[in-house]
Amino acid sequence: MFNIFLACAIMNRMPTKKVIFAPDEYYHVFNRGTLKSEIFLDDRDRIRFLFLILHLQAGITLQNIFRQISYFVQHRMFNIDEEDIKKSLGKRQVELAAFSLMSNHFHLVVKELVDGGVSKYLQKMLNAYTKYFNTKYKKSGHLFQGPFRAVHIGE
């Protein structure tokens, strides 16, 4: 297994070329708000992002996210049926190993489980969150500063 502190230390080595993802390998992926602006303005934003990073690992379409966020605010847990969790775990494209959410950026450590899994996961997650954020705050355009960045975590 890897050390999360190693992943954070790797952040100082910004990638200069496109990372080629491979199954069963770990990657530190991160991005920040355009012009270093905040991407989480309240707790509901953080909860929404948390829900997306947890439940989009399987790449399935989610319904009634608002209901899940409201449930989490009241009970500090998501109300996901155990059968749905098992089904999602069997269809994961990536495995989330660690995460950190800051006010203007995020860090994830993910393991790619299938070819193209990391890219599909990040694309779906960042698009979904950007659409939510822009709708909620009546904005348009880019939320994140370019494409996500990734660094391969070697042993």
PyMOL commands that set and color helices and strands:
alter all, ss='L'
color gray80, all
select helices_A, chain A and resi 4-10+34-36+43-58+65-75+82-90+117-136
alter helices_A, ss='H'
color red, helices_A
select strands_A, chain A and resi 26-32+94-101+105-112+149-153
alter strands_A, ss='S'
color yellow, strands_A
deselect
rebuild
show_as cartoon
